């Protein structure tokens, strides 16, 4: 007996209504506020670690974080995306019991697999430590053992945290991951420095807050789905119990290919830190990590829009609403350019000043930061197309695309880093991300996804005129100082506001105004 797919068996519905688009916009705005806060926290953490501990220790710290991120992706095995897709799909068609079962049969295998991954790292600690210089070995060993303990629970917690988004609100994700986590990590680093604690303790400031919030997230998800199952009333016809084997096949047939793609994506983002550390040393790895963290901090708009748009696309696909599925992608693609291009243009213009905040040891990464920021312009111009493919169940396609991109990344790193240093790593990073999005966009067209090229081009042109040209002028005529940066920001925001007002109709910006104007109650129906 096969399990009815969450992607079939429902009647098509009409495209997303104006009210639905307003709800999507408001939730996206909440996510964006949280993402801005998280970005500020990530920025502050990068500055704090660099300022207090120097480039060498920062390099060791971020190499350990890179190892954790990659292994945590292995432990997740795609469950963080799969749980959003499956729970959102089941709930969209009234299958609340199936949604609870999907949660159970996602988290249990993840916990068992996490134990295996943590054990494998524990067995490898001694061999990994031996590859580092003698003076660095105590800190590296301590960092790795912290990771062993964290990996046991981190994957379950992250899957649960993402699962809360399928409950109809992004607030748990925003409060836990985007507010509480960066704040507690900052406090942890500051406390360790004030106590003059050994460097070996530094990674505890990264891991302990994550473990505590993982427990909270798992509790919220289990309680939320259990409550929905109890209060749903009469179950839907397809909401009956299904064989465990069939449920697992439905879930993990999606999750495992997604897990492969996720690991490859994490390798693209974090492997550079390890490669640079091996080829150029810990100090260069610290400078590179600082530059790359600033760029990934700039993806806050993509993260914010993904948080709300992914469940919306999964639900639309489950209902058979292909037009609504495409509309969510198109709306968020335009918003993504509007919000993120000004930030990346600013990073490209002011990279020496930004890295100077961390410390003079990090200035060597300024050209790399400029290259990465410019590369991100092309990447975000294609929208959240990867998330769109995933919510349609195409995890195998995304895995193949990411594998090609990672192969390009590693090849270019090995070829360019010895020759161009950190700038070579930046070229490799930007090239592989752009290739990944292009491949996803080509595949997405077969599902009916259509990038709103005219609107994206208008949004990008507005950002270039308002921020790119003034930034270039200020950069050529003035030194990279804080007053010059302030002048650029003020001029850019003023010009951007004027341009967006003039382009509000072709860009469909009345939706933005509806974020702050809730519908008034109909007095006649009172």
ABEGO torsion letter per residue (X at the ends): XBBBBAABGBBBBBBBBAAAAAAAAAAAAAAAAAAAAAAAAAAAAAAAAAAAAEAAAAAAAAAAAAAAAAAAAAAAGGAAAAAAAAAAAAAAAGBAAAAAAAAAAAAAAAAAAAAAAAAAAAAAAAAAAAABBAAAAAAAAAAAAAAAAAAAAAAAAAAAAAAAAAAGBAAAAAAAAAAAAAAAAAAAAAAAAAAGBBAAAAAAAAAAAAAAAAAAAAAAAAAAAAAAAAAAEBBBAAABBBBAAAAAAAAAAAAAAAAAAAAAAAAAAAAAAAAAAAAAEAAAAAAAAAAAAAAAAAAAAAAAAAAAAAAAAAAAAAAGBAAAAAAAAAAAAAAAAAAAAAAAAAAAAAAAAAAAAAEAAAAAAAAAAAAAAAAAAAAAAAEBAAAAAAAAGBAAAAAAAAAAAAAAAAAAAAAAAAAAEAAAAAAAAAAAAAAAAAAAAAAAAAAGBBBBAAAAAAAAAAAAAAAAAAAAAAAAABBBBAAAAAAAAAAAAAAAAAAAAAAAAAAGAAAAAAAABBBBBBAAAX
